[in-house]
Amino acid sequence: MWDERYSEPGFVYGTEPNDFLKEEYKRIPAGGRVLCLAEGEGRNAVFLAEQGYEVTAMDLSEVGLHKAQQLAADKGVTIRTQVADLADYEFGVNSWDAIISIWAHVPEAVRQRVHAQIATSLKPNGVYLLEAYTYEQTKLDAVGGPPADQPDRFGSLVALRAELAELDEITGVEKQRMISEGTRHQGLSAVVQFIGRKKQS
């Protein structure tokens, strides 16, 4: 499905970074190693590379990541891309200064598997930054988010706090905000935003 979607002309979700990431990226240690999950066509990874970070963009879709490399070249920066599935992805130990999850709507079991690795894979003072749609999105006249018949793919602050309890919470909120990202994310949307920092040992 994702290869098909990313084969559409242009950039499905635009070329500008996610607003929440753009507002909060300075919490990432300067010049650090960053992993962007389910990064698709690369707009967030490229933005972070422009800010001087060493960025790896991973996604299921080789088509999407090819466009990510094109965008990076157009912007005059370098990113690393990796075709991989979060269902069996290994994050490493003390590997990342930040892990970014923007609209990575995976099944609950996969999300829990990912979150079980976050604290271990972050370096000291490393941060995990996430934005996802909540199920309230299905009640709004907006474009974006998983199908209503797949409720376990939506995010919630309760679940995030439980699954990421090993991190010090910096930001945790559910809210509605206007989103305009390409053709696939438009309108007043229901989201959860979370930032956690790895606790000092």
C-alpha positions in Angstrom: 0.0 0.0 0.0 2.7 2.5 0.9 4.7 1.9 -2.2 1.5 2.6 -4.2 0.8 5.8 -2.2 4.3 7.1 -2.5 4.2 6.5 -6.3 1.7 9.3 -6.6 3.1 12.4 -8.2 4.8 15.0 -5.9 5.1 14.5 -2.2 1.9 13.1 -0.6 2.5 14.8 2.7 4.4 17.8 1.4 8.0 18.7 1.8 7.8 20.8 5.0 8.5 19.3 8.4 5.8 18.4 10.8 4.8 21.5 12.9 5.4 19.8 16.3 8.8 18.6 15.3 9.7 22.0 13.9 8.7 23.6 17.2 10.5 21.1 19.5 13.6 19.8 17.6 16.0 21.9 19.7 15.4 19.5 22.6 17.6 17.0 20.6 21.3 17.3 21.6 23.0 19.4 18.9 24.6 17.4 16.1 23.3 14.1 17.5 22.3 10.9 15.8 18.6 10.8 15.0 16.3 7.9 13.9 13.1 8.8 12.1 10.5 6.0 12.2 8.1 5.3 9.3 9.6 8.4 7.7 8.1 7.9 4.2 9.2 10.6 1.8 11.6 12.1 4.2 10.4 15.6 4.9 11.2 15.4 8.7 14.5 13.6 8.2 15.6 16.2 5.7 14.6 19.1 7.9 16.7 17.6 10.8 19.7 17.1 8.5 19.4 20.8 7.6 19.7 21.6 11.3 23.0 19.7 11.5 21.8 16.3 12.8 23.1 12.9 11.5 19.8 11.3 10.4 18.6 7.8 9.5 15.2 7.6 7.9 13.6 4.1 8.1 10.4 3.0 6.4 8.7 -0.1 4.9 8.5 1.6 1.5 11.6 1.7 -0.7 9.6 4.0 -3.0 9.1 6.5 -0.2 12.7 6.4 0.8 13.9 6.9 -2.7 11.9 10.2 -2.7 13.4 11.0 0.6 16.9 10.8 -0.9 15.7 13.0 -3.8 14.4 15.6 -1.4 17.7 15.5 0.6 19.7 16.0 -2.6 17.4 18.9 -3.6 18.0 20.5 -0.2 21.8 19.9 -0.3 21.9 17.6 2.7 22.7 13.9 3.3 20.5 11.4 5.1 20.8 7.6 5.5 17.8 5.5 4.5 16.9 2.0 5.7 14.1 -0.2 4.4 12.8 -2.0 7.5 9.7 -3.1 9.3 9.0 -1.9 12.8 7.6 -5.3 13.6 11.1 -6.7 13.8 13.4 -3.7 13.8 16.2 -3.7 16.4 17.0 -0.2 17.7 20.4 -1.0 19.4 21.7 0.1 22.8 22.7 3.7 23.5 22.6 4.3 19.8 20.5 7.5 19.3 20.3 11.0 20.6 16.7 11.2 19.4 14.0 8.9 17.9 11.2 10.6 16.0 7.8 9.1 15.5 5.5 11.2 13.4 2.2 9.5 12.3 3.7 6.0 12.8 0.4 4.3 13.2 1.3 0.6 13.7 -0.8 -2.1 15.4 -0.8 -2.0 19.2 1.5 -5.1 19.5 4.1 -3.5 17.2 3.9 -0.1 19.0 4.4 -1.8 22.4 7.4 -3.7 20.9 8.9 -0.4 19.7 8.3 1.4 22.9 9.9 -1.4 24.9 13.2 -0.6 23.2 13.1 3.2 23.3 14.8 3.8 26.7 17.5 1.3 26.1 18.3 2.6 22.6 18.6 6.3 23.5 21.8 7.7 24.6 21.9 9.6 28.0 19.7 12.8 27.6 18.4 11.4 24.4 14.8 12.2 23.5 11.8 10.5 22.0 9.4 12.8 20.1 6.0 11.6 18.9 2.9 12.9 17.3 0.0 10.6 16.4 -3.7 10.9 15.7 -6.1 9.9 18.5 -9.3 8.0 18.0 -11.2 11.4 18.3 -9.9 12.0 14.8 -12.6 9.7 13.5 -15.3 12.1 14.8 -13.8 15.2 13.0 -14.3 16.4 9.4 -10.5 16.1 8.7 -8.3 14.1 6.4 -5.7 11.9 8.1 -5.2 9.0 10.4 -5.8 5.3 10.4 -9.2 3.8 9.5 -11.9 3.9 12.2 -12.1 0.1 12.1 -8.5 -0.2 13.3 -8.7 1.5 16.7 -5.5 0.0 18.0 -3.5 2.0 15.5 -4.5 5.3 17.1 -2.4 6.9 19.9 -3.4 7.9 23.4 -1.6 9.7 26.2 -2.6 7.0 28.7 -1.0 4.3 26.6 2.2 6.4 25.9 2.7 7.1 29.6 2.4 3.5 30.4 4.6 2.2 27.7 7.3 4.9 28.1 7.4 5.1 31.9 11.2 4.7 31.8 11.5 8.2 30.2 11.1 11.6 32.0 8.1 13.2 30.4 8.7 16.7 29.0 5.5 17.1 27.1 2.4 15.0 27.1 -0.9 16.3 25.7 -4.0 15.4 23.7 -5.5 18.3 21.7 -7.0 19.4 18.5 -4.9 21.5 16.1 -5.0 22.6 12.5 -2.9 20.4 10.2 -1.9 21.1 6.6 0.5 18.5 5.2 0.2 17.8 1.5 -3.1 16.2 0.4 -3.4 13.5 3.0 -3.3 15.5 6.3 -5.7 18.4 6.3 -8.1 20.2 8.7 -8.8 20.4 12.4 -7.3 17.2 13.8 -7.2 15.3 17.1 -3.6 14.4 18.1 -1.5 13.3 20.9 2.0 14.9 21.4 4.7 13.4 23.6 8.3 14.1 24.3 10.3 12.0 26.8 14.0 12.2 27.8 16.1 9.3 28.9 16.7 9.4 32.6 20.2 9.9 33.9 21.7 6.7 35.1 
